[in-house]
Amino acid sequence: MLTIPAIPAASFLGAVRAPSLALVGLLLSTAPIAYAQTTTPAPDVEVAVDDAAGGAIIVTARNRAEDINDVPIPISVINGETIAQQRVFTIADLTQRAPGLTATTPNARRTGVSLRGIGRTSGNDNMEAAVGAIVDDVFLGHVGMTYQDFTDLAQVEILRGPQGTLLGKNTSLGVLKYTSKAPSFTPEGVFEVEGGLSTNSFKARGSYTNALVDDVLAYRVSFFVDKQRGDIRNVNTSGGYWHERNRWGGRAQLLFTPSESLSVKLNLDSAETNENSNTKPFIIDPTTLNDGSVRGTTYSTRLARDYFGGYTPIIGSFTTIDMDMAEPLVTRNRGASLVATWDSGPVELKSISAYRTFHFDAKNDSEQTRFAIARGGTLVDTEQLSQEFRASGTLFPSLDYQAGLYFFRIETESTSRNLYGADAGAFYATNAQYSALNTDAGRELLRASLANILSTSTQKPVSTSQAIFAQFDWGLTDKLSLTFGARYTREQKKNSIDRKSATVAGSEPVSTGNATADAIRSAQLGTQFATVIGDPIKDDAIAWLVNPSYKITDDILLYASASGGGKSGAVAFENNGTRRNVKAEKTTDFELGFKGQLLDNRLTLNINAYYTKVRDYQNVTSEPDPNSSTGFSSRLGNIPGVKARGVEFDTTIQLIQGLTLTLGGAYNRATYSDWSTATCPRSFPTTVAVCNNSGKQVVGAPRWTVITGFNYVGDVPGLGVAVHAFANNSYRTRHNLEQLLSEYGWQKAYHITDVGFGVIRDIGGAKTELSIVAKNVFDTRYTTSINDFSNTAPVGYDGIGSRRYVGALLRTQF
C-alpha cells in the first residue's frame, strides 16, 4: 500500500470525542402523559411554535424576533421540533424540506448549495459561496464547514435573494441561518439513541443545560455520534463498505448575564468525520461520440491492455466497487465565538467575535480499480477570523434602524496531490507508447515511468473583507411600511500557486533512460513551475435593498422588493500557472409576495414570484486541454449571464387539532441568458469546440419541485400515551447535473419519501419517546452531481443520494 506523506496541519481546540454509549433497556410505566407540556424556554432561544391553530412561528431573519407572517421577504423556516423528530441534520436533509433549495454533498470540499437553481459551485477553495451559511451569528467562510450534522437546533431559516444589508458577510443569492438552542437557567436535558434496522448503524445525541449561578451563569452542552455502514460494497480483497457515515462532534456554551441589560455568550464547537465516503459509481463508458465516430482511447480500452490480465472494471453498478488505493476521508470543523449584547434601552449594541478552522484530507482511488494506478485527493487547511459590531434602535416612533461594521479574513492552503503507483505507466500511456514498451523489458520501463512519484499543486488564497451596513424599517402608515438598506464592502484578495513533483522519498525524479517512458511521465505530470504570485484584487461593492409592504388586514401581507448584491472575484490561474483572474459576480433580484393566514388561522399561505439576474456568474467549467492526460481541464471562470424567474409557495393547513398538512413547491425557469461560447460536452467531436448554451436550463436546476407531507400529534384516550406520525415527500423533475450539459448528465425525475411513527409517555417524570423512522423509504436511486467521461474515466455519479434507512429511536426529555 502506497502512503502519501503526511503534511502538518494547524490545530485548534482539542477534539471532542463522544463517549461510548450503550442502550441497556427500555422500561415502561403506566403513568399518563399530557403531551402539551410547558417548559421554561432559554432566554435567547429564538423560536416559538404553537401547535394550536393560529400559533406563531418566530424568526430572526432581520435580527429581531418577528412573526414570520409579518416579515416581508421570502423565507422558509424549519423549527427545532421538526428537525429532531424528522431527523433533519444535514444540508442534504434540508433540501427535502425547503422549496428551491438544492445541494450536492459528495464530500466537504465538493459540497455545493444553490437556491432557485443558481449558486452550486464546488471543488474550488478560492471562491466565495453564492449561498452562504450563518451559524449562531457567525458566517462560515468555506463551504466545507457546512459538511457536518447540525444538532440541538432551535431552528433553521432559509433566506432567498442577495444578502448583506443586515448582518455578516454579503452573499449574492441567499443564506442558510442556523440557530442553536441557548443555555437556560432551568435544568433541561435530552438524550437519544438510534439503531438502524436496515443497516448496521448507531446514532446518539444529547444535550443538557442548567445554571451554574442562578440568574447569572448558565451552560449548555451537546454532542452527537453518527455511524452507519455504507451501501457500496468493495469486492476487492481490502473489502469494506463505502458511502458510509462516521462522524461525531459537540458544542459547549456558557451564558453570563451580570445584569438585565448585559449578556455574554461563549460558544465552542467541534465536528469531525473519518469515513469511507470518497467514491463515485462509474455508470457508462461510451464507445462513440455523438456523431457516431469511435473514441480512440477510453478508460475501458486502457484496462483491456494485456498488462492488466483481462481485467473487467465495474461499470454500471450502484452497489459495488473494486478498489484498494483509497483511504477514509477526514474532515475537522472547529470554532469559538464570543457574543456580547448590551441593551441600554434606546440602543442595543452587539459584538460578535469568532475564529474557525477547517481541515480536509482526501485520499481517493483515482481510477477505482484493484491496480496500483493513482491515488489523488486534496489537502485543505483553512482559518478564518471575523468581528462584527451591530447597533439597533428607534430614531423616532415610526422608524427603526440597524447598522453595523464587519471584518472578515480567511486564509486557506489547498494542496492537490496525485501519487502514482507501479501500474500507472501502463494505464496512462498512449496507445503508441504502450505498444512500444509492451515487452518484458519495456514493462519495467512502464512501471518506472510513474511509480512512487508524488505530484502536487498548492494554492494559498487569502481574502480580507471590511464592510459597513445599515437597514431601516419605516412605518409610513399603520398598514404601509418601507424597508430599505445598503452595504458597502471593500475586499482585498491575493493568491499564489506552484506545481511540483518528487519521489515519495522527497528526491527529484530522475530520467528512466528511455524517451518513451519519460514522455509518459511528462504528459501526466504536466508543466512544473515554482511559486507564481497572482494578480491581487481590490474590489469595492455595493449591496442594496428597497422593500415596501402593505398589510391588507392583520393576517394578510403584500410585499415587493428590489435588491442588488454580489460576491467578489477570485485570484486564479490556468493549469500551467498563467494568471487568469475571475471577475466579480453581480446579482439583481425582484420579488413580489403574499403572506396570509386564512380560515380562522388554520390555513397559512406564503407565495412569491421572483426574477433574478446574475451577471458574470462564477462557476467551475471544463475546457479542452491537449496537455492533460484526460483531454480536458477544469477551471474557475465566469459565465456572462444567468437569469431565474419563477414562483415559490409554502402552505400549511390544520385539518383537525394536531393534524397539519404541508404543501410547498417551486416552479423555476433558471436559464443561461448569455453563454454562447460554452465549451462543448465531451461527447462532441474535437472539431466542434464551441456550443451555444444560451436559453438552456442551468445545471442542477429542476424546473419543478414539490414538497408534500403531514404531521400528527395527539393523545390516545384511555391509554395514557400520545402518538406522533409524519410523512414528507420531495419531488424534483428531470434536470441535467453535468457542468457542460452533457447528454450523459441527466438525472431523471425522482421523489424521496421519509416517514415516522412514535409513541410518547411519561416515565419517571421524563417525556420518553419510542419511534420508528424511515428515510428514502422507497429506496430511490439518484445522484446530485454527474461527472462526464474523459480519456481516463467513465461517466461517474458523484454525490449519490443516501439509500433507504430504517431506524428505531429512543428519546427522553428530562
N, C-alpha and C positions, 0 to 999 in steps of 0.2 A: 504494500500500500504506500503510495506517494504521500508526502506530507508537505503542505505549504508552510514555509517558515513563518513562525509567529511574528506579528507586528505589534509592538506595545500599544496599548490603548489607554487614554486618560480614564481615570476612575473618579467616581463621586458617589458618596453615600455608600454604606455597606449594603450588600444585597439583602433584600427582605425575603427570607426563606420561610415558607409556611410550614408549621409543624406537621408531623404525621397525624392523620386523623383516622378514627375508626368508628364505625357505626355499631353500637353494642346492642341495639334492640329498640323496639317500639312498644311503649306501654300505653294502654288506653284506659280511660276512666269514663264514668257516666256523667261527669259534670257538664251542664249545658253551657252553650256559648251564645253570647249576644254579639252578632257579627259587627254591628255598627258601634264599634268601640270608639272611645275618645282618648287621645293621647296628648301629652304636652309637647307641642312642636318645638324644634330647635329655634333659637331666636332669629337666625337668618336663613332658615330653610325656605327657599323662595318658591315653593309650590304648595298649593292647597287645592284639593279636589273634593267636591261634594258629590257623592253618588246619587243623591236625590235629584229630582227634576229641578232645573234652574240653577244647579250648582255651578260655581265659577272655577275656571282654570286661571290661575295667576301666573303671569310670565314676567320676565325681567329683561326682555329684549331691548328696552330703552332705559336700562339701568334704574328702574324703579318698578315697584310691584303694581301691576295693572291687570284687569280682566282682559283676557285675550280678545274678547269681542269689542273692546274699546281701543285696541291697538291698530292703527290704520296702515298696516303693512302685511304682506303675505308671509305668514308664519305657521309652521306646524309644531305641535308640542306632544311629546310622549312623557307621561308622568311616571314617577318612581314606582307606583304600584304596578302599572302595566309592564315596566321594564323588568321588575322582579318576577312577576307572575308568568310573563310570556318569554322570559329568558332573552331579552334584547340587550346583549352585552357588547357587541362589536358593530363596526360600521356596516358590515355585511348584513347583520340583523336589522339595522336601522333602515336599510334600503327597502326592506319588505313592509315597512310601516309608513313611509313618508312619500307621497306622490312627487315625482320628478327628481328624486334623489337616486343616483346610481353610483356604483363603485366597483372597482376591481381590486382584489386583495390577495394576489398570489404570494406576496411576502411584504415585509415592512417597506422596503425601498421601492418596490414596484406598486405600492398602493396608489390608486388614483380615484379621486372623488369628483363627481360632476353634479350640477344642478341644471335641469332643463336641457340635459344632453351636452353641456359645454363645461370644459374645465378639467377633464380627466386626463392629465398628462402625468406619466410616472416614469421611474427609472432614470431620473436625472437629478443630481444633487446640487445643481447650480441654478435652480429655478424656484420661484415662489409658487405656492398653491393658489389657484384661482378661487377655490372654495376652501376657506380657512377653518381651523378648529380652535376654539377657546375653551379651556377647562378651568373653572373656578377663577375667572378673570385673567388667565394667562394664555397668551397666544402661543400655539405650537408651531415653531418655525420650520420644521422638517416634517414632510408628510408621513415619514416612518414613525413619528411619535404618536400617531393615531392608531398604530397597529398593536392593539392591546385590548384586554377585557376592561370595560368601564363598569364598575360595580359600586354599590352603595350610593346610588344617584338619587337626587331629588327630582330631576327632570332633564330632558334634552330638548332644545329648541332649534329648529331649522329655519334660518332667516335667508330669504332669497333676494338677489339683487346686489349691486355694489354696496360695500360697507366701508365705514371709516369716519363718519361724522360724529360718532358717539363714543367709540372706545377702541383700544387696541390697535392692531396692525390693519392697514387698509387691505381689502380684497376686492377682486373685480366682479365676482359672481355670487358670493354668499358666504355664510358662516354656519358651522355646527357649534352650538353653545351648550356645553355640559355644565351642570351644577351639581356638586356633591352634597350629600346631607351633611349638615354642620354639627359641631358639638352642642350638647344640651346640658343644662344643669339638672335635668331629671334623668335618672338611670333608665336606660333602654338598650336592649340588645336583640340581635337577630343572628341565628345560626342555622345553616342548612347544609345538607349533604345530598348528593345526587349520584346515582349509579345508572350506567347505560344498560338497557335490556337488550338492545340490538347490537351494540358494540362494547368491547371492553373499555370502560371509561370510569373515571372517578372525578367528581367535582365537589368542591366545598367552598362556601363563602360565609363570612360572618362580619359582624360589626358590634361595637359596644361604645356607649357614651355615658358619661357621668360627670359630676362635679368633683374637682379637687378641693376647691374652696367655694362654698356656697355663694352664688351670685357674682363671683369674681373670676374664678378659673375653672374651666371645663375642658375635657378632652374627648376625642373620638378616635377609635382605631378600627381598621377594617382590613380584610385580607381576602384573597381568592386563590384557588388552585383549580386548574382546568386541564385534565388529562384524558385523552381519548385516542384509541387506536385508529390508525389510518385506514382508509378504504382502498388503497392501491398496494397490492402485494408485490414484493420484489422476488422474482423467481430465481435470481442469482444465488450462488452459494452463500453470499453475505446475508441474504434473507432480510426479514423485517417488513414492516408496513410503512408506507409513506402517505403524505397528506394527512398527517396526524395533528393533534393538539397536545402541547406540553408546555404549559405556561403558568406562571404564578406571580403574585405581587401583593402589595399592601399600601395603605395610606395611614398616616398619623396626623392628627390635627390638635392644636392647642388654642383655646379661645380665652383671651384675657379681657375682662370688662371692669376696669377700675372705677368707672363712673357710668352714669346713664348715657353720657354723650360720647364716650370713647370706647372703642373696641379694637383689639388687635388679634389677628388670627395667623398662626404659623401652620404651614401645610407642608408635609414631607411625603413623597410618594416614590414607589419603585415598582417596575413591572418588567418581567423577563420572559423570554421564550428560549427553548432549546429543543427544536422539534424537526422531525423528518418531514419537511413540507415542501422542499425546493425541488419539485419535479413537475413536468407537464406531459401528459399523454400525447404521443405522436399519432395523428389521425389519418393522414393520407400523404403519400409522396408521389405527386403527379409525374407521369412519364412524358407528357406532351405539354406544349404551350397552347394558348387559346387559338392559335392559327393552325393547329394540328402538327406543327413541327416537333420532332423528338428532342427532348432535353439531352444535352451531351453528357454531363456528369451530374449525378444526383447522390443523395445520401445512400440510397439503396444500391446503386451501382458501385459505389466505393466499397461498401461492405460485401458486395458479391465477388470482390477480388479474391483470388485463391489464397492470398496471405491469411484471410480470415476463416479459412477452412469450411466454406459453405454455410456460414452463419446466417440465420434469418432474424433480422431485428423485429421487435414487437411494434407493429403499426396498426392502429385502429382499435385498441383496447382502452377502456376507461378504468380497468381494474387491475392490470398487471404491467410491470416494468421489468427490465433486466439490466441492472447497472451495479457497479461496485466502486465508483470513484467519488461518490457524493458523501458528505458528512452533514450532521444536523445543522440547521440554520440557527444562529444565535442572535438575539436582539436584547438590548437593555435600554429601558427608559427610566430616567431618574430626575427628580426635580425637587426644588424647595421654593416656597413663596412666603412672603410676609405682607399681609393686607391690614392696613390701619385705617380706621374710619372715625372721623370726628364730626359730630353733628352739633353745631353751635346754635341751631335754631334757624336763623336766616340763611345760613350756608352750611352745606355738608361737604367736607373735604375727605378725599380718599387717596391713599397711596398704595400702589401695588408694585412690590419689588420681587423679582423672580429670577431664578437660574435653573437651567435644564441641560441635560446631556442625553445623547442618543448614540448607541453603538449597534452596528450591524455587521455581521460576518457570515458571508455565504460561500460555501464550497460545493459547487454543483458538478454533477457529471455532465459535461457539455454535450456529449453525443448519446448519452443514455444507452450504453452497451456494456457488455461484460469485459470489454477490452480496455487496456490502459491507453486511452487516446488523449483525453484532456480533462482537466478539472478547472473550471472557471468560476469566478464569483468576485463580488466587490466587498471591500472592507471600508466601512464608513464610521467616522467619529465626528460628532457634532456637539458644539457647546453654544448655548445662547444665553444672553443676559438682557433683561428688559426692566424698564422703570416707567411707571405711569402715574400721573397726578391728575385727579379729577376734582372739579368743583361744581356743585349744583345748588340751585335755589330759585327764588322768585324775585324778578325785577320789579314787577307790580302785579296786582291781583290776577291779571289775565295772561301774564307772560312768564313762563318758566324757562330756565336755561340749564344747560350742562356744557361744560367746557373742560379742556384738558390738554396736557402735554404728554408726549410719548417718545421714549427712546428704546431702540431695539438694535442689538448686534448679534450676529450669528456667524460662527466660523466652522467650516467643515473641511475635513481631509478625506478624500474619496479615492481609493486605490482599486482600479480594475486589475484583476490578476488572472493569468492563464498559465497553468502548469501542465507541461506536455509529458506524456508517458512514452513507453517504448514502442507502442503501436501507432503513434501519431503520424509518423512519416508515411507509412503505408496508406493511411486514411486520407491525409491532406494532399498527397502528391497528385499532380495532374495525370491524366491517362498516359501521356507520353513519358512523363517522369517515372511513373510506376513500371511501365513496360521496360524502360532502360535499366531499372535496378531490380527487376524481379528474377534474380538469380540467387544462388546460395550466398555468394559474396556480396551481392547487391543488397540483399535483405539486411545484412548487418549495417550497411550504409543507410538504408531506410530507417532503421532504429536509431542510428547515431545522429540522424539529421535533427531530431527534436527532443529526444529522450532527456528528461530531467532538466529542461530549460524552463525557467520562470520568466514570463513577460509581464511587465507591469506598466500601468499608466496612472499617474497621480495628478489630481486637481485639488486646489486649495482655495475654494471661493470664500470670500469674506464680504459680508454686507452689513452696512450701518445705516440706520434709519432714524430720523428725527421728525416729529410732527406736532402740529398744533391743530386742535379741532374744537368745534362748538356747534351746538344744536339748540334751537329754540322752539318752544311749543306755545303758540299764541291762540288763546280763546277769543276769536273775533266776536262771536255771539254765544249764546247758550248752546247752539247747535253746530255752528260753523267754527272749525279750528284750522290752523295752518301750522305745520311743522316745517322748518327749514334749517339747513345746516351746511357747513363747509369744513373742509380739511385741507391743510397744506402739508405736504410731505416732501422732505428732502432726503435723498438716498445716495450713498456712495458705495460702489462695488468694485472689487478687484478679484483677480484670479490668476493662477499660473498652472502650467501643465508640463509634464515630462513623460517620456516613454523610454523604458529601459528593458534590457534583458540580461539575464545572468543564469549560471547554473544553480542548482539547488544549493550547492556549497558556497555560492556567492561569487565565484570567479567569472571572468569574461569567457563566453563561449568561444571555442576555437574551431577553426575550419575542420571539416571532415576529411579534407584532401580530395574530395570529389565534387566537381562543379554541379552535377545534378542534385546531389544531396544538399549542397549548400544553397541551391536555388529553392528547394522545398522549404528550408528554414527561413530564408529571406522573405519568401512570399507570405509565410504565416506570421512572422514577427512584425512585418511592416516597417515603416520608417521609424528609426530610433533617433531621439533628439534629447538634448539637455533641456533644462528648465527654460520655458518660454513665458515671459510676463505678458499677460493680456492687456488689452486697451481698457483702462479704467472707465467706469461710468459715474457721472454725476448727474442726477436726474431730479427735476422738480415736478411735482404732480399735484393736481387739484382734484378733490372729490367734493361732490355737492349733492344736495337733496332739496326738493320742493315737494311738499306732501299735504295737500288740502284734504279735509274730511268733513262730512256732514252727517249729523245724527237725525235721521228722519223721525225716529222715536227713541225711547230709552234702550230698545232692543234691536234696532236696525241702524247700521252704519254704512255709508257710502264713502269710498275714498279713491283718490288718484295720487299718483306720484310720478315724478321725473327725477332721475338721478344719474350721476356720472361718476366713474371711478376707473380704477385700473391697477396694474402692477408694473413694477419697473422691469427694465431689460436685464439681460444676463451677459456677463463677460464669458465668451465661449470661443471654441476653437474647432478647426477641422481636424480630422484624424491624423493628419501629418504635422500638426502643430501650428498651422496657419491661423492667424487671428480672424475671428468672424463673429462679432457680437450679435446678440439678439435684441431687437427693438422692444420698447415698452408696449404693453397691451392696454388698450383703451376700451372702456365699455360705457355705453349709454343705454338706459333702461327706462321703460314706461310701463306703468301698472294702472289698472282700473279694477276696483274690487267692491264686493258686497259682503257684509257680515251681519247675520241676523239670527235671533232666537225667536222661533215661532211656535204655534200650537201650545200655548201656555208653557213656553220654555222647554218643551220636550223635543223639539227639532232645532238643531243648530246647523246652519248652512253658511259656509265660507266659500266664496268663489271669486276668482280673479283672472283677468285676461292680461297678458303681458306681451311686450315687444322689446327684445333685447338685441342690440347691435354691438358686435365686437370687431375692433379694427386691430390688425397685426396680432392675431390670435397666436399665442405661443403654443407650440406643440413639438413633440419628438416625431420626426419623419424619417423615412428611409430613402436613400439616394443611391444610384448606381456608383460603384467604386471598383474600377478594374484592378486596383492594388489590393483589394480584400479577397481573401480566400472564398468568401461566400458570394462575392459579386456585388454586394450591397453594404452600405454603412449607415448606421443611424446617427442622426444629429439633431440638435435642438435648433428650431428656426421659427419663422413667422408665416402664418397663412394670412393673406391680405384681408379677408373679410368673412365673418360668420354672423348669421342672424337667427334668432329663435323667436317664434311667435306661437302663442297657444293659450290654453285655458287650463287652470288647476282648480280642483274643488275638494273640500273636506266636509263631510256631512255625518252627523250622528243623530239618531232618533231613539228615544226611550219609549219602547212599546208598552212595557209594564214596569212596575217597581223592580229594579235590579237587573232588567234585561235591556241592553243597549246594542243597537245595530250601528255599524260604521260603513261608510261608503266614501272612498276617496279616489282620485284619479287625475290624470293629466292627458291632454292632447297637445303634443309638442311637435311643431314643424320647425326643426332646427336644421338649417342648411348652410352650405358654404356659399355665401353671396359672391365671393371672388376667390377662386382657386383654379384659374385657367391654366396654370403652368405646373400642375402637380406631377410628381414622378409617377409613372405608370406602375401598377402592381407587377409582381414578378412573373405572372402568367403571360405577360405580353412579350413578344419577341423584342430583342435588343434594338431592332430598327425603329421601334416606336418608343420614344423616350419620354414624351410629354402627353399627359392626359388632362382633359378639362373636367374638373370635378365641381365646377360651379353649378349650383342648383341641387346637388345631391345631399341626402340626409347625412348629418355629421356622424362620424364614427362613434359608436356606443350610445346612440340616441334612439331608443324605441319611439315610434310615433304615438303609441297609446300605452298608458299604464293605468291599471285599475286595481284598487285595493279594497277588499270587502271583508267583513268579519262581524263577530258578535262577542259580547262579554256578558256573562250572567253571574250574579252572586246573590244568595239568599238563604234564609233559614229553612230547615226541613222540620215542619211541625211535629212535635212529639218525640223527636229523636235526639234533640239536644245537640245537633250539629248544623253547620252551614255547608253549602256546596258552592263551588265556583266552576265555571266552564268557559272556554274561549275557543274561537277559531279565527284564523287570519289567512286570507288567500291573496297573493300578489301575482298579477298577470302582466306580462310585457309582450308586445308584438315583436315580430321579426325585425332584427336590426343587424348591421354589419359591425364587427368588432376588430377588423384588421386596419392598421393605421393608414394604408393606402387604398382601402375599399376593395380588397381582393375578392374575386368570386368565391374563394375558399374561406372568406371571413364571416359568412352569415351564421348567426345564431337564430334558429327558428323560434317562433313564439312559444312561450312556456309559462307555467304557473308554479308557484311554491305555496304549499299549504302547511300551516302549523296548527295544531290543536292541543288542548289540555283539559284535564278534569281533576278536581281535587275535593277533598273533604276536610273541613276545619272544625276543631273543637277545642275547648278549654281543658288543658291537662295541667293540674297543679298551678293554676294561675297564669299559665303561658298559653298564648294562642298557637296551637300546633296544627300543621297542615301536612297532609299526605297527598301527593299529586302524581299523576302520570302526564308527561309532556312528550309530544311527538313533533319533530321538526322535519319539514320536507316529507310529509307522511306518505306521499305517493312516489317517493324516490325519483324525482325528476332529475335527469342528467342535463346539465347545462354548463356553460362557461361564461366568464365575464371579460375574457381577453383571448385573442387569437393571434398567433404569430404565423406569418406566411412562410412558405417553403424557401429554401435557399440551396446553394450547391452542396451544403453540408448538413442540412436538417430538413425534415418533412414539415408539413403544417402541424403546429403544436397548439394544444388548448392550454394556454397559460392562464390560470385563475379559475380552475374548475370549481363549481359550487359544491358545497357540502352535501353528502348523500343523506339518506333517511337516518334519523336518530330518534330512538325512543328511550326515555329515561324515567326513573322513579325518584321522586324528590320528597325529602322530609325536611320541613322548615318550621322553626319555632321562634316566636317573638315573645320576649320576656321583659 
